[in-house]
């Protein structure tokens, strides 16, 4: 993620991420992460709970969000918000933020729009695996 977007997230959500936190995603998922953090922050404000993000990255073409919960409590609400964002990430191009779906190049999988996939020489997973 560009430094500009990273700074916005850090400034907007200082209780969720530290200053030295870095995002291991492309800019296309900025709005998805912004919306997720907004929902988590609203939940924390309403419940008094404390959640700290430990890692936000891409893995196997999908968003992965790892976090620590104050006191080690199980918080299914935060978990469900994260799972919803992770599932949605498979429909958003990592580069452009437009509509996308998983594409493959060698062992790498990225969620891309058709144009980005062509540019980066990724193959449509539908061509490789059938209806994926």
JOVEN-V128167 format. One record per pair of residues at least 6 apart in sequence whose C-alpha atoms are under 8 Angstrom apart, sorted by the first residue. I is the first residue (numbers start at 1). GAP is how many residues later the second one is. Records with the same first field share a line. If there is no record, write none. Layout:
# JOVEN-V128167
I=GAP + GAP
This chain:
# JOVEN-V128167
1=22 + 23 + 24 + 25 + 26 + 29
2=24 + 25
5=22 + 25
6=16 + 17
9=25
10=7 + 8 + 9 + 11
13=24 + 28
15=36 + 37
16=21 + 25 + 35 + 36 + 37
17=35 + 36 + 37
21=33
22=33 + 34
23=32 + 33 + 34
24=31 + 32 + 33 + 34
25=31 + 32 + 33 + 38 + 69
26=68 + 69
27=67 + 68 + 69 + 70
28=64 + 65 + 66 + 67 + 68 + 69 + 70
29=60 + 63 + 64 + 65 + 66 + 68
30=67
31=66
32=53 + 57
33=52
36=45 + 46 + 49
39=42
40=38 + 41
43=6 + 35
44=6 + 7
49=20 + 21
50=19 + 20
51=16 + 17 + 18 + 19
52=15 + 16 + 17 + 18
53=12 + 13 + 14 + 15
54=11 + 12 + 13 + 14
55=9 + 10 + 11 + 12
56=7 + 8 + 9 + 10
57=6 + 7 + 8
58=6
60=48 + 49 + 50
61=29 + 41 + 42 + 47 + 48 + 49 + 50
62=24 + 25 + 27 + 28 + 48 + 49
63=22 + 23 + 24 + 26 + 27
64=22
65=17 + 21
69=6
89=22
90=10 + 11 + 12 + 21
91=8 + 9 + 10 + 11 + 20
92=6 + 7 + 8 + 9 + 19 + 20 + 21
93=6 + 7 + 8 + 18 + 19 + 20
94=6 + 16 + 17 + 18
95=17 + 21
96=17 + 20
98=15
99=13 + 14
100=11 + 12 + 13 + 14
101=9 + 10 + 11 + 12
102=7 + 8 + 9 + 10 + 22 + 23
103=6 + 7 + 8 + 9 + 14 + 19 + 20 + 21 + 22
104=6 + 18 + 19 + 20 + 21
105=16 + 17 + 18
117=6 + 7
125=7
126=6
